[in-house]
Amino acid sequence: MFRWDDVKVLLALKRERTLGGAARRLEVDATTVGRRLGALESALGAQLFDRTPDGVVATAAAEELLGAAEAMELAAQKMEGDVAGLERGVEGLVRLSVPPGLSDLMIAPRVAELYRRHPKLLLELDARVAYVDLSRREADLALRGMRPEKGDLVSVRLTTATSIPFGCTTLREELGNVRDASTLPWITYGPELDHIPDAAWVLSVASPSSLVLRTSSFSSQVGAASAGVGVMLAPRELMSGVEALAPIRFTRREAGRLPPMPTGSLYLVAHRSMRQVPRVAAVWEFLCEIFQENR
């Protein structure tokens, strides 16, 4: 028999493929991961991972154990959810995965209000452009651009928003009614995020020489656009509170030639077992209120 902590090491190494990555996932150091892996392999009498210069590779023995390990993980998660459901008061940690722009402009500025309602609550904002697995409890809540189709998840659509070009008020007055969008000084996401609809739209319109800044930081885009560096594309509702920026105007002819502006929906998602846990439910309701106000 081996412990659940041993199973977590097996799963973390399989998913991360390095000792360091597994250590970060488990919130321990790499030495601890290596020691626990060695103890597990000794207990089983089998080598679970081959060590290589690039990380670790699962052996056939590890692959055989994977199904049982994942079943144990699901059972542990269900137990955690059942215990969490026994809570009565709104207190403790809630981990929210949220796109950076929303975190910066809509969520973070309202956290004080949330804490006034629930002083014992602690919100952890994960504002990376990354996917988190709610089924594996990598977060309690997530704001996503697509409704989930798999997993025991519940969701609600918070809003549907259209992105448009914004620039600082001084630049907008200098430009007047723009005749050729391809010549605007464009600010957009870095190459690793070219697949994002807003970035794809800008790249379809801008000439290569008109790109003045590429950054995966939404806050940097807002800061640069506010300082007059160039024009950025962003959801109209999201930018309503940024006084330094205003929508760029186009001539009627140019507006008719532009491709349709990107439009997307935003969904609030939680694992079904966590949805009614008091601390999670409180943040869920608060987020729904925020987006209701901005409709």
C-alpha positions in Angstrom: 0.0 0.0 0.0 1.2 3.5 -0.6 -0.1 6.9 0.5 -2.1 9.5 -1.4 0.9 11.8 -1.1 2.8 9.3 -3.2 0.1 9.2 -5.8 0.2 13.0 -6.1 4.0 12.7 -6.9 3.3 10.2 -9.6 0.6 12.3 -11.2 2.5 15.6 -10.9 5.6 14.0 -12.6 3.5 12.5 -15.3 1.9 15.9 -16.1 4.8 18.3 -15.6 7.6 15.9 -16.9 10.3 17.5 -14.7 11.1 17.4 -11.0 11.0 21.2 -10.8 7.6 21.4 -12.5 6.2 18.7 -10.2 7.7 20.5 -7.2 5.9 23.7 -8.1 2.6 21.9 -8.6 2.9 20.2 -5.2 4.4 23.3 -3.5 7.5 21.5 -2.2 11.1 21.5 -3.4 12.5 19.3 -6.1 14.6 17.3 -3.6 11.4 16.3 -1.8 9.9 15.1 -5.0 12.9 13.1 -5.9 13.0 11.5 -2.4 9.3 10.6 -2.5 9.6 9.2 -6.0 12.5 7.0 -4.9 10.6 5.8 -1.9 7.6 5.0 -4.0 9.6 3.1 -6.6 11.3 1.1 -3.8 7.9 0.2 -2.2 6.6 -1.0 -5.6 9.8 -2.6 -6.7 9.5 -1.0 -10.1 11.0 2.1 -11.8 8.3 4.6 -12.7 10.2 7.2 -14.6 13.4 7.3 -16.7 15.5 10.3 -15.9 16.8 12.2 -19.0 18.6 15.6 -19.4 15.2 17.1 -20.4 13.2 15.7 -17.5 11.5 12.4 -16.7 9.6 10.0 -19.0 7.0 7.6 -17.6 7.8 3.9 -17.9 5.3 1.2 -18.7 4.9 0.6 -15.0 3.9 4.2 -14.4 1.4 4.1 -17.3 -0.2 1.0 -15.8 -0.7 2.7 -12.5 -2.0 6.0 -14.1 -5.7 4.9 -14.3 -5.8 3.8 -10.6 -3.9 7.0 -9.6 -6.4 9.3 -11.4 -9.3 7.4 -9.8 -7.8 8.0 -6.4 -7.4 11.7 -7.3 -11.1 12.0 -8.2 -12.1 10.3 -5.0 -9.9 12.7 -3.0 -11.4 15.7 -4.8 -14.9 14.4 -4.2 -14.1 14.1 -0.5 -12.7 17.6 -0.4 -15.9 18.9 -2.1 -18.1 17.1 0.4 -16.2 18.4 3.3 -16.2 22.0 1.9 -19.9 21.7 1.5 -20.3 21.4 5.2 -19.1 25.0 5.6 -21.7 27.4 7.0 -19.9 30.8 6.9 -18.3 32.8 4.2 -14.6 32.5 5.1 -11.4 31.1 3.7 -9.6 31.1 0.3 -11.2 31.3 -3.1 -9.0 30.9 -6.1 -10.3 32.8 -9.2 -8.7 32.3 -12.7 -9.4 35.5 -14.7 -8.0 37.0 -17.9 -5.5 39.8 -17.2 -7.5 42.7 -18.5 -10.5 41.8 -16.5 -8.4 41.3 -13.4 -6.8 44.7 -13.8 -9.8 46.8 -14.7 -12.9 45.1 -13.3 -12.1 42.6 -10.6 -9.1 43.9 -8.6 -10.6 47.4 -8.1 -13.7 45.9 -6.5 -12.0 43.5 -4.1 -12.3 45.9 -1.2 -16.0 46.0 -1.6 -16.1 42.2 -1.5 -14.1 42.2 1.7 -16.4 44.7 3.3 -19.2 42.2 2.8 -17.2 39.2 3.8 -14.2 40.2 6.0 -13.0 36.6 6.5 -12.8 35.9 2.8 -9.4 35.8 0.9 -9.4 36.1 -2.9 -6.5 34.7 -4.9 -6.5 36.1 -8.5 -4.7 34.0 -11.1 -4.4 36.5 -13.9 -2.4 34.5 -16.4 -3.4 33.8 -19.9 -3.6 30.1 -19.1 -6.2 27.3 -18.8 -6.8 25.9 -15.4 -8.5 22.6 -14.7 -11.4 23.1 -12.3 -12.0 19.3 -12.2 -8.5 18.9 -10.7 -9.1 21.9 -8.3 -6.5 24.1 -9.9 -8.9 26.9 -9.2 -12.4 27.3 -7.5 -13.8 29.6 -10.2 -12.8 30.7 -13.7 -13.8 33.3 -16.2 -13.6 31.8 -19.7 -14.4 32.8 -23.2 -16.2 29.6 -24.0 -18.9 27.6 -22.2 -17.4 24.3 -20.9 -18.7 21.2 -22.7 -16.9 18.5 -20.6 -16.6 17.7 -16.9 -19.0 18.1 -14.0 -19.0 21.9 -14.3 -21.7 24.6 -14.0 -21.5 27.9 -15.8 -23.4 31.2 -16.5 -22.8 33.7 -19.3 -21.9 37.0 -17.7 -21.7 39.2 -20.8 -21.1 39.4 -24.6 -18.8 42.2 -25.7 -17.4 43.6 -28.9 -13.9 44.8 -29.2 -13.1 48.2 -30.9 -10.0 50.3 -31.4 -9.1 52.7 -28.7 -6.5 55.5 -28.5 -5.7 58.4 -26.1 -8.0 61.4 -26.6 -5.1 63.5 -28.0 -4.2 60.9 -30.6 -7.9 60.5 -31.5 -8.2 64.2 -32.2 -5.0 64.2 -34.3 -6.2 61.3 -36.4 -9.7 62.6 -37.0 -11.8 60.2 -39.0 -9.3 57.5 -40.1 -9.3 56.7 -43.8 -6.9 53.8 -43.7 -6.8 51.5 -40.6 -3.7 49.7 -41.9 -1.6 52.8 -41.3 -2.6 53.3 -37.6 0.2 52.8 -35.0 -1.1 49.5 -33.7 -0.5 47.9 -30.3 -1.3 44.2 -29.9 -0.4 41.0 -28.2 2.9 39.1 -28.5 3.3 36.4 -31.1 2.5 33.6 -28.7 -1.1 35.0 -28.4 -1.7 35.6 -32.1 -4.6 33.2 -31.9 -6.6 35.5 -29.6 -9.5 37.0 -31.7 -8.5 40.6 -30.9 -4.8 39.9 -31.9 -5.9 38.1 -35.1 -8.1 41.0 -36.0 -5.3 43.6 -35.6 -2.9 41.5 -37.6 -5.5 41.1 -40.4 -5.8 44.9 -40.6 -2.4 46.3 -39.8 0.5 46.5 -42.1 3.7 45.0 -40.7 5.4 48.4 -40.5 2.5 49.9 -38.5 2.9 47.7 -35.5 4.5 49.8 -32.8 4.3 47.6 -29.8 3.6 43.9 -29.1 3.2 42.7 -25.5 1.3 39.9 -23.8 0.6 42.2 -20.9 -2.8 43.8 -21.2 -1.9 46.4 -18.6 1.1 47.4 -20.7 -1.1 47.8 -23.7 -3.4 50.1 -21.8 -0.5 52.1 -20.4 1.1 52.5 -23.8 -2.2 53.5 -25.5 -3.0 56.0 -22.7 0.4 57.6 -23.2 -0.2 58.0 -26.9 2.1 55.3 -28.2 -0.6 53.9 -30.5 -4.0 52.3 -30.9 -5.2 49.0 -29.2 -8.2 46.8 -29.6 -10.2 46.0 -26.5 -13.8 45.2 -25.4 -15.9 48.4 -25.3 -17.4 47.5 -21.9 -14.0 46.7 -20.3 -12.6 50.1 -21.3 -15.5 52.2 -20.1 -13.6 53.1 -16.9 -10.3 54.1 -18.6 -10.8 57.8 -19.0 -7.6 58.4 -20.9 -8.8 56.3 -23.9 -11.6 56.9 -26.4 -12.9 54.9 -29.4 -11.1 55.7 -32.7 -13.3 57.1 -35.4 -13.3 55.9 -39.1 -14.7 57.4 -42.2 -17.9 55.6 -43.4 -16.1 54.1 -46.3 -13.2 52.7 -44.2 -15.6 51.4 -41.5 -17.5 49.5 -44.2 -14.2 47.9 -45.5 -13.0 46.7 -42.1 -13.6 43.0 -41.1 -16.3 42.5 -38.5 -15.1 43.5 -35.0 -14.4 40.5 -32.8 -17.2 39.7 -30.4 -17.0 37.2 -27.6 -18.9 35.9 -24.6 -17.6 35.5 -21.0 -18.7 32.7 -18.8 -18.3 32.1 -15.1 -17.5 28.5 -14.4 -17.2 26.3 -11.2 -17.1 22.7 -10.4 -20.6 21.5 -9.5 -19.4 20.2 -6.1 -18.0 23.6 -5.2 -20.7 25.9 -6.5 -22.8 26.1 -3.3 -19.8 26.2 -0.9 -20.5 29.5 0.9 -17.2 31.2 0.2 -17.4 30.2 -3.5 -21.0 31.1 -3.8 -20.3 34.5 -2.3 -17.6 35.3 -5.0 -19.9 33.8 -7.7 -22.7 36.2 -6.8 -20.4 39.2 -6.5 -19.0 38.6 -10.0 -22.5 38.3 -11.4 -23.3 41.7 -9.8 -20.2 43.4 -11.3 -21.1 42.3 -14.8 -24.8 43.1 -14.4 -23.8 46.6 -13.5 -21.8 47.0 -16.7 -24.5 45.8 -19.2 
